Amino acid sequence: MSQPTKFLLDESRMPRDWYNIAADLPVPLPPPLHPGTLQPIGPADLAPLFPMELILQEVSTERTIPIPEPVREVFRLWRPSPLVRAHRLEKVLGTPAKIYYKYEGVSPAGSHKPNTAVPQAWYNAQAGVKKLSTETGAGQWGSSLAFAGALFKLEVKVFQVRVSFDQKPYRRALMETYGATCVASPSEETNAGRAILAQNPKHPGSLGIAISEAVEVAATNDDTKYALGSVLNHVLMHQTIIGQEAMLQFEMAGDDPDVIVGCTGGGSNFAGIAFPFIGQQLRGGKKRRIVAVEPAACPSLTRGKYAYDFGDTSHLTPLVKMHTLGSTFTPPGFHAGGLRYHGMAPLVSHLHQLKLIEATSYKQNACFEAGVLFARSEGIVPAPEANHAVKGAIEEALRCKREGRSEVILFNLCGHGHFDMSAYMAFHAGQLVDQPYDEAELAMALSGLPSVPA
């Protein structure tokens, strides 16, 4: 009898709470600071940007926070998502390892991002908010918030990083189909955007710049709040439904992962798959290797400095302690637009400092090679961001092959690549370039980090 491939939970077993890793940290997370006073910020400092319920989640140290029933009702459109055993990929690699992936591409927007877009939109609607502004790189977050905004009758304005705006027109079309407005960033619509364009009219944009524009719109309009798709504590917490479901599905499979792999840009999908398992370990459970995979052209964990920095280029946000390449750093325009952020989530950065996770990086072409191998064996074309996790999982499986170890590997396939086929066309034509970042620009960006007393 053949071994089962797919493990599906009944929707009645979908988690009812989010998991907050802050409750289990052996060392508390360094607090965000006010850029003027360098003192820890309070809820009032965040009130212009977020509704109070999300602010309370951001600072919470409670281990679990209930998922509102209206949010779970929307989640039932695609959750629980499947856990899949990659038998064919194992065979192609000739590895004794078992490879599983949690597939988040089944959501309406095609990625993990609706896991936080839906609750963020719901909490804003409950607070009487009418409009949301946000940024997006590849467009997965922008299209997810557009989808959520349509459900809860919110106007959504998305500032999309210029290079991705040009590379990925179908993501823009998806946002517009859901009713959102999508603007290339830097734009002429904000002071932040105009200042960048005055210096360089052809600036390719960055997530830091797009964040500045979206924050400025929210801070200067009383009817508008800001929504962020990664980095912040409450965003990462919303994603933990992924790992919690995976734990239940591994019970069904009679297995348990030894290695967990996730791609990392801001940290949301990585946190979603890894945090519940790390929390279990911190409470005395099984110890696992947790591997964060980032792009070599934007390597915040492997090359960045652990320091207080701004989350945006125009310095409109509080200071947070994270692995950063410097808020003015602009990465090359590689195709994994969702991973082109100068910093890493404070919680992910903190776990790295505590040596609870590992980090590695790979170049663009190597990740696309892994994605094509995965597509030709498992049938799913991964998003460019997800290709980094695929590459990381394949490298772990090949290590097991060399060492003769039958470890269990889990990775998060955080989205499909159906809107990224121009990138695959470029790859197949040999036109995909492994662009290095500018070492001089990195040094300059790091030299400009804020001075914060120890």
LOTOR-960544 format. One record per atom (N, C-alpha, C): x, y, z. Coordinates in steps of 0.05 Angstrom, whole numbers, plus 5000, padded with zeros to 4 digits. Layout:
<recs>
XYZ...
</recs>
This chain:
<recs>
501749765000500050005000501850255000501250444982502850684980502450865004504451015010504351205033502651445026501051555045499451785039501252025033500152205016501652435007500652695020498052715022496852965031495352925057495653115076494453095102492653345106490053295107488053505108486553495135486453725148484953745173482153815166480253715182477453805181477454095191475754265179475754545187474954585217473654385228472954405256475454405274477654305263480154295279482054535273481054725257482654965252483155105279485655195284486255325310484355555316483655585342481855795351483356025363486055995366487656205378490156245362491256485363493956535353495956485375498356395368500456355388502356595389502856695413504656925417507256825430509356825414511956715424513156895446512257145448513257325468512957205496510857045500510356925526512456725534513956605515515856395521518756475517519256725510522056805505523656795531526056675529527756665553528956945561529057125541529957395545527957575531526857775545524757945533525758085508523958145489524558285465525258575472527458695461528058975466525659145456524859355471522459505464522959695440520859755425521159965405521460235419522960415406523660675418522560905402521761115416520961365403523461495391523461565365525861665353526861935364525062085376525862345388526962315416525562165433526362145461528161905467528161705448529561455452528461305476526061365484524661215506522761015494522160795508520160605498517560735491516460665469513860785461511560645475509360785477506960665489504760645468502460535475500260505456499360765443499560985458498661245447500361325423502961245423504761315401503961175375502660945378501960785354499060845345497560985361494661025356494161165329495861355319495261465293495361265270496761045274497160845252495360605254494860505278493460255282491060275301489060105297486860095316487859965343486560035365487559965391487759665395485959505384486059215387488659105376489559205353492059105342494459205358494259455368496459555385496759385410494459305422494659125446495858855439495258755415496558505407499558545403500258775392503158825387504758815413503658915435505258925460504558695479502758515471501858305489504058105495503957995520505657765527503957525535501357535528499657305532500357085512500356835520501156625502499256575479496656615484494656575463492756805462491856875438489957085433487756965415485256975424483056855408482856975380482356795361481756885333478756945332477957195326475057255325473557075305471157005312469556825295469156935267468557195263468357295236470857255219473157265232475657215218475956915211475256745230475356455224473456385202471156525201469256465180470456525152471956735150473256795124475456585119476956525140479156325137478156065125475655995131474555735122474455725091474755945078474855945048477255775039479355765054481755615045483155465068482555515092483855385115482055165126483354955137486254905140487554845113489954945110491454895085492854615087493454495064494454225064497454205073498053985086500853895091501353675071503453695055503953495033506653365037506753105034509352965033510352965005512753065001513853094974515352834965513852624962515052364955516652374929515552514909516852524882519452684884519452894899521953054902524052884917523252744937525052564952526352364933524752254915525752044896527752174877527052404866528852544848531552604861531452684886533952754901535452504911534052284912535352034922536152064951534452194967535152254995533652065013534851985036533351825056531552005073531852265070530152455085527252445076525452515094522652565087522252865084521052955063520553235058517553295058516753475075513953565076513853865070511653955058511254245055508454315063508154545076505554665082504954855060502754815046502154965022500255185027501255435027499555675032498555805006499355694983498355804957495455754951494055614969491255554965489455784973490456004984488856234992487856384967485756544969484756694946486956864932488756974949490757144938493256984929493356724935495456554926497956554944497656644969499956644988498956635016500856635035500156635064499156905074499357115059498857385069495957435078493957305067491257355078490957275107492757105117492557025145492657255164494057475156494157715172492457945160492157945134490558155121487658145130486557905132483757885140483257995169484857895189484358015216485058305217487158405204487758685205485358855193484258765171482058915159479658895178479158665190476758635208477058815232479358825245479758995269479459285262480459365238480159645230477259715224475859535211472959575206471359595232472059435251470759435277471159705291473459825286474160085298473060325283471560265261470360485246472160605225474460485220476260585200475060545172475460735154474360715127476460655105478960735111481060705091483560595103485060435087487660325095489660395074492060465083494360495065496460285072497960195052499959995057502060005034504159835038506159805018506159515009507459464986507759184978510259164960511558934961513858884944512858734919512858474920511958314897508958344892507458424912504658464908502958264923504158064935502557864950501157984974502558164988501258295011499158495001499858654981497958844970495358714960495658494946493158364936491658234958493058144979491658025002490058235018491258465022489858675037487558785020487958794993485758874975483458684978484058424978481958214982480458255008481958295030480758335056479158595058480258795045478759055045476059025031475958875009473458834995471458695013472358495029470558355047469258525068470858725078470058885101469559175094469159225067468259485057470259715065472859665061474859865066476259945040476660205036478360295014481260235020482660135000485460055004487260194983489260324993491260444974493960304979495160204958497560044959499860194944502060244958504460344946506260104939506560044914508159814905510859894896512959764906515659824898515859824868517060044857517060094829518059864812520259734820521259514803519359284802517859224824515859014823513359104809512659364811510359474797510759424767513259464757513759424729514059124722515258964740515758674734513158514735511258594752508958414759506258554754505558614729503058754724500558594732500758334733498358184740497758194770499758244786499158294815497658554817498458754802497059014803494158974793493758814772491058764762489358624783490558434799489158304820488258494841490058674849489358874869486959044860487159134835484959294823482359144821482558884815480158724813478758704840480358694862479158694889478258974898478859184882477859444888479959644899482459554901484559734913485659914891486960124900488560304883491460234887492960194865495760124866497460334853499460434868501160654859504060564859505560634838508460564838509960744858511660624874513260774894516260764887517660994889516761254899514861394880512961544892510861674876510961974881509362124866509062404870506862474889505662264902503362314919504062384948506562344956507362404983509862564984510362695007512862845010515262645009514962415021517062215021517762134993515762074977516261994949517462214932516362454935517462674919520362734926521162704951523862754959525762554946524962304945526662094932526862144902524562214889524662254860526162504853526262704871527862944865530862874864531662674879534462584879535062394856533062224849533462024828530761964815530062104793527462064780526961774771529061614769528761334760529261134783528861224807529361054830527660794828528860554832527360304830525560254853525860414874524060374898525160164917524060164941524759954961522359934979522259724995520059695014520259915035522659995042522960215061521760475052522060535026520860775015517860745013516860515004513960475002512660495029513960385050512960415077512760705085514760865079514761145085512261285073511761215048509461345034506761255047506560995052504060905064503661015092505761025108505561135135504861425134506061575116505361865113502461905107501361745089498461775082496761725107497361515122495761455146496061665167498561765171499061955193497862235187497362295162496362555155493362555146492062335149489162315143487762175165485862315178484562215202482861965196481961935171480161705164481761465155484361475156486061255145487961145166488160875167490060745183492060595165494160505177496360375162496260075169496759905149496959615153499559515142500959345157503559235150503358935146504658835126504458545119506458365131508458485146510558315158511758475181513958375192515758505211514558545239512158655242511058725268510158465283510158485310509558255327506758145321504758315318502058215314501758085287503258175267503158055241504257775241506557745254507757475256505957285272504757395293502957225309500557125293499457295276497157205259497956975241500456965233501356745215501756485229501756475256502356225270500156015267497956095255495955885248497155675230499155755214500455565195501855345211503655415229505155215245503355055263501255185274499455035292497954815276497054885252495754685236497754465229500254535222502254345215502754145237502754235262503054055285500953845286498453925282496153735282496453545258497353645235497553475212499853275214501953345228504153155233503252935252501452995270500252785287498752585269497252685249495852515230497852345214500152465207502052325191503752125207503652145234505351985251508252055248508752315244511452405239511952655256514452765255515152995270517653125257517653375250519853495236522353525254524653465241527253515254528453785245527753865220528754105209526454265197526254525203524154695192525454915177524554965152525755155134523655355125524455615125522655815114524256035101523156155080524456395068523956635086525756825085525557055103526057315087524257495090524557765079524057965102521557975111520858125135520457925158519757675152519557465172516857345177514857425162512057335170511557045164512256945140511556665134513556475149515956565153517956415169516856385198515956605209514856595237512456415238510756435217508256275217508755975219510755875204511355595205513055515229514855695238516855625257516155685286514755905291514355995319512955785337510855655327509555455345511455235353513155145334515054935341517255035360518155285355520155395373518955435401516455525403515155555429514955285443514355075429514154805441516954735452519054795437521754735447522354895472521655155472522255325495520755235520518555095516517054985539517954705546520254615536521354355543520954135523519854205499519354005479521753945462521253795440523453705422525053935411527653905410529354105398529654045368529354255352529554225323531454435312532454385288533954595273531954755258532155015261530355205247532055375229531555365203533355495183531855715168532855955170531756185155533456225130532056235107533456265081532856535069534956685063534456955052535956995026535257195010536657244985539457354990541357254975544157354978544357654971542457754955542558034948541358224968540058114989538858275010539058125037541558065046541957875068541958005096539658075106539558225131540458055155539757795156540557625178543457545176544457495152547157395149549257615146548457855137550358075134549558325149547158345158546258585172547358605200546958845212547858895239545358885257545658775281543558765300543559025316541759205310541759475321539059595319538659815333536159975330536260125304534060105289533960245263530960315257530660485238527960555228526960335209524360295210523160105192522660215164523060475160522560595134524860785127524860865102527161035092526961325101524561435104524261715111524161755141524561545157524761565186522161675199519961565191517361635202516461435223517761205225516960985243518560995269517660855290519260815313521860665307523760675325526160515323525660235335526460025320526259755330528959625328529559435346532059295346531759055328533359045307533058825287535658795272535958575258538158555239537458725215539258915209538559115189540959165171540359235146542359325127542559625125540959755142540760045142538260135127536760325139534160405128534360535100536760635093537060765067538060565045538560315053539560115034537460045014538160044988536359964967537559714954536259484957537259234946536959234915538459064901538059044872535158944866534358974841531558914833531158624826531958434844531558154838528558084841527757844831524957794827523457714852524857634873523357574898522757834913520957994902520458254912519458264941518258044950517358034978519658004998522057954988524357915006526258155004525458364991527258594987526858805009527258735034526858915056529558945071530059185080532759235092533059115120530859055133530958945160529558685164529958555186528558305193526858355218524558225219522758255241524258245268523658425287525058425313524958155327522658015325522457755339524257545326524357545299526057355285528957425291529657685290532357775296533157695324531357725343531857655371532457355374530857195361531256905362533956825350534856975329537456925317539656995337539357215351541257295371541457095393539156965400539156765421540056495411540756475385541756225373539556005373537056095371534855905369534255835340535256005321534855955293537555995279537855875255540155915237539256075213541256185199540656345175542656275153541656265129543456225106542256385082543756415061542856575038543656435012542056474991542656364965542056574943543456534921543056714898540556654883539656844867537056834853536956594834538956544817538756334798538656054811540256024833540155764847537355704858536055914867533355884878531355814856531655944833529855874811530355594801532855504801533455224793531955034812532055094838530554924857527554934853526555174846523655194841522755034817524355034796523754884772523854584777525854494792526054214800523554134816522754304834520354254851517854234833517554424814515254424796515154174779517454084770517553854753517153584768517453594794516953354810514353354825513653594836511253604853508853754839509453894817507254004801506554294807507454404830506754674837509054854830508455084816510455284810510655474833512855484848512955664872513455954864512556134881513256414878516256444882517456654870520356694873521256704902519556814920520256824948520356534959518256374953518156104963520455934952521456004929523755854918526155844937526356044954528556044973528155824994525655785003525155565021525455295008524655274983525055024968528054964966529655164959532555124957533655034984532755165006533755095032533054805040530554725033529754455039531254245023531754304997533254124980536154094991537354314999540054295010540154125035538054145052537953985076537553685069535953635048535553355039538053235028539553395013542153295002544153255024544153425044545853375067545253105080542653055084541852795095542752565077542752605051543752395033546652345037548252565039551152535043551752395070550152465090550652365117549152105124547452015105545951775109543951805132542652035134540852095156537952115145536051985158533251985149531752195166532552445165531152655180528552735166526852865182524352965171524553265168524153355143524453645136521753765130521153985142518654135136519354415125518154495103518454775095515754895088515655155089513255305083513255395054511555275037511255365009509155595010510255835014508556055023506756175000507256094975505556204954506256084927504356094908504855994881506056224864507156144841508456334823506856404798504256374799502556414775502656694764503256894782503457164773506357254769508157054769511057114767512256974743510656914723511656764701513656914684513657184684515657334670518457274681518557234708521157164721522056884711520156694709520956434700521656434670520356614654521156644626524056744624524656944641527357044641529356834650528656674669530456454678530956254656528756164643529155964621530656074598530556344594532056464572534856534579535656474604538356534613538756834618536656974622536757264626536557354655536357164673536157224702538957274713539457504724542057584733542257564763544357454773544957454802546257724809544557914815545658184820546758214848549258284851550258324878549358594888549158614915548658884926551159044926550859304928553159494928554359504955556859394958558159394984558559674996559159864978559560144987556960254998554760194983552160294993551360175019551959915022551459785048552959905070555559955066557260085086556160355094555260505073554260775078551660765094549860565087547360545101547760465130549660275134550160195162551560415178553060585165554360805180552361015189550061005177547961205184545961105204546460875217544660765237544260965260541860985271541461165294543361105317544161305331545761265355543961235379543960995390542260925413544060825436543860955459545560875482544860585489546860435498546460155506544560145529
</recs>
